[in-house]
Amino acid sequence: MTNRHILLTGPPGVGKTTVIKKSCELLNSKSLKYHGFFTEEIKRGRERVGFDVVTTEGNRSTLARVSSSDQSSRGLPKVGKYLVDVSSFEKLALPVFDSPVPSVLILDEIGKMELFSHSFSEKTKKAFNEGNFKILATIPIAKKALPFVDELRNRKDCTLVQVTRENRNDLPSEIVEQLLKMK
């Protein structure tokens, strides 16, 4: 089995999303089609107040927001101080699996918030198992925290890349070079 997928991992804030976005710019310059989504931080001043899901076409929706006392009774799943809006996430994230087959499927990120969506988990699993495309995704660094992520991390058809402050500027060109070589 040859490696068809690249999983980026590293601590929060190290630049995984930036690496993916710069890789997409390079893919575009090579005329390679890609489709998917990014997870972006939402800040108010210096304080992070949530996350949005943003498609590669620029459509945006809420993924999570800092919970307030009036929201806590809405029954939304919670990760730390954030309430996860699963239905809002699904409206943008799920269609990326059903679009015309791209050369590269971008999934930033496959993490605890995103995995509250059973449909996202199922479509992600199917994409890795049956997809006719390469996947470039980010996963959390913590091992044994999310069994689904550990399964991906241990797949023989995935290359795991640790993003660090030292290598993050060189990674986009290395990733695109590797994607071009993958069959």
URNORZI-V524342 format. One record per pair of residues at least 24 apart in sequence whose ideal C-beta (glycine too) atoms are under 8 Angstrom apart, sorted by the first residue. I is the first residue (numbers start at 1). J is the second residue. Records with the same first field share a line. If there is no record, write none. Layout:
I = J + J
//
This chain:
1 = 156 + 157
2 = 157 + 182 + 183
3 = 156 + 157 + 158 + 159 + 182
4 = 134 + 135 + 157 + 158 + 182 + 183
5 = 128 + 134 + 135 + 136 + 137 + 155 + 157 + 158 + 159
6 = 134 + 135 + 136 + 137 + 158 + 159 + 161 + 175 + 178 + 179
7 = 137 + 138 + 139 + 152 + 153 + 158 + 159 + 160 + 161
8 = 136 + 137 + 138 + 139 + 161 + 163 + 171
9 = 138 + 139 + 140 + 141 + 153 + 160 + 161 + 162 + 163
10 = 141 + 162 + 163 + 164
11 = 141
14 = 163 + 164 + 165 + 168
15 = 163 + 165 + 168
16 = 108 + 109 + 138 + 163
17 = 108 + 109 + 138
18 = 168
19 = 163 + 168 + 171 + 172 + 175
20 = 106 + 108 + 136 + 138
22 = 172
23 = 136 + 171 + 172 + 175 + 176 + 179
24 = 56 + 106
25 = 172
26 = 172 + 173 + 176
27 = 103 + 104 + 176 + 179
30 = 176 + 180
32 = 103 + 104 + 176 + 179 + 180
33 = 102 + 103 + 104
34 = 102 + 103 + 104 + 105 + 106 + 136
35 = 96 + 99 + 100 + 102 + 104 + 105 + 106
36 = 96 + 102 + 104 + 105 + 106 + 107 + 108 + 136
37 = 92 + 93 + 96 + 106 + 107 + 108
38 = 106 + 108
39 = 63 + 108 + 109 + 111 + 113 + 114
50 = 82
51 = 82 + 113
53 = 88 + 89 + 92 + 93
54 = 92
55 = 92 + 96
56 = 96 + 106
59 = 92
60 = 92
61 = 88 + 89 + 91 + 92
62 = 88 + 89
63 = 88 + 89 + 113 + 114
64 = 113
77 = 116
79 = 112 + 113
82 = 113
84 = 113 + 116
86 = 116 + 117
89 = 113 + 114 + 117 + 120
90 = 117 + 119 + 120
93 = 117 + 120
94 = 119 + 120 + 123
97 = 123 + 124 + 126 + 127
101 = 132 + 133
102 = 133
103 = 133 + 134 + 179
104 = 133 + 134 + 135 + 136 + 179
105 = 131 + 133 + 134 + 135 + 136 + 137
106 = 136 + 137
107 = 135 + 136 + 137 + 138
108 = 137 + 138
109 = 137 + 138 + 139 + 140
110 = 137 + 138 + 139 + 148 + 149 + 152
111 = 138 + 139 + 140 + 146 + 149
112 = 140 + 145 + 146
115 = 146 + 148 + 149
121 = 148
124 = 148
128 = 152 + 155 + 157 + 158
134 = 179 + 182
136 = 175 + 179
//
